[in-house]
Amino acid sequence: MTMPGTKPSYLGRVLSFYFAPIWPSFFTIFYLIFFFYFSVFHSGKVVLAIKFLLYTLGNSTELLGLSYLFLGVVFLISLIIPFSVSIYAILLLFEIWEDTGWEHSIKLFVTALIILTVPLLIIVMDDIIRLVANQPQLQEFVFLNNLNI
């Protein structure tokens, strides 16, 4: 609760948007649960990305080779994107519907685009993770962390 005359925080405005006492909040709450679950599910991939960075720093980077560098970059980016996109999807819906000045039909179209694009992007990143992790350069990391790919 904010004091009179003070502006509520960004997080407070986002939460009041999702839990507004109006009937469309049924859909916003469903949307929030959907993408919040995606965020929680993919938070483990961020931990795995940190482990991969520590593994890379712990080994001699001179002996790992150039192919390890490029595969490692693709692996790290592919691990981080699903979590980041899930969080951003939660914040983006608030940004679209609050003060954009867009027409209602445009807001609906962009919302539908987000609902379709984010899971598709996550599926593509998952496939890339599996493809890269199966490369011989990353097999030692996969084996040491007991990853089932």
C-alpha positions, 0 to 999 in steps of 0.5 A, a space after each residue: 500500500 502506498 502513501 497518498 501522493 506517492 507513485 506506486 512501484 513498478 512491481 506494484 503496478 504490474 501486480 495491480 494490473 494482473 490482479 485487478 478486480 475486473 473480469 478480464 483479470 481472469 485471463 491476465 492471471 491465467 497468462 501470469 501463471 502460464 509464463 511464471 511457470 515457464 520462468 520457474 521451469 527454466 530457472 534451472 537452465 540459468 543455474 546450468 549456464 553458471 555451472 558451465 561458465 565456472 567449468 569453462 573458467 576452471 579448465 585451461 581455455 587455451 586447451 579447449 579450442 575454438 570450436 568449444 568457444 563457439 559451441 559454448 557461446 551458443 550453449 550459454 545463450 540457448 540456456 539463458 533465452 528461455 528464462 529471460 523471454 518468460 520473464 519478459 513476456 510477463 512484463 511485456 503484457 503489462 507494458 502493452 495494455 497500460 499506457 501504449 496508446 495503441 488501438 484495442 485490436 493492435 493490443 490483442 494482436 500483439 498479445 496473441 503474437 506473444 502467446 504464440 511466439 514465446 513458446 515457439 522460441 523456447 522450443 527452438 532454444 531447447 532443440 538448440 541446447 540438445 543439439 549443441 550439448 551432443 557435440 563432442 566438445 561439450 560431452 565432458 561437461 554433460 557427463 560431469 553434470 549428469 545431464 540427460 539429453 
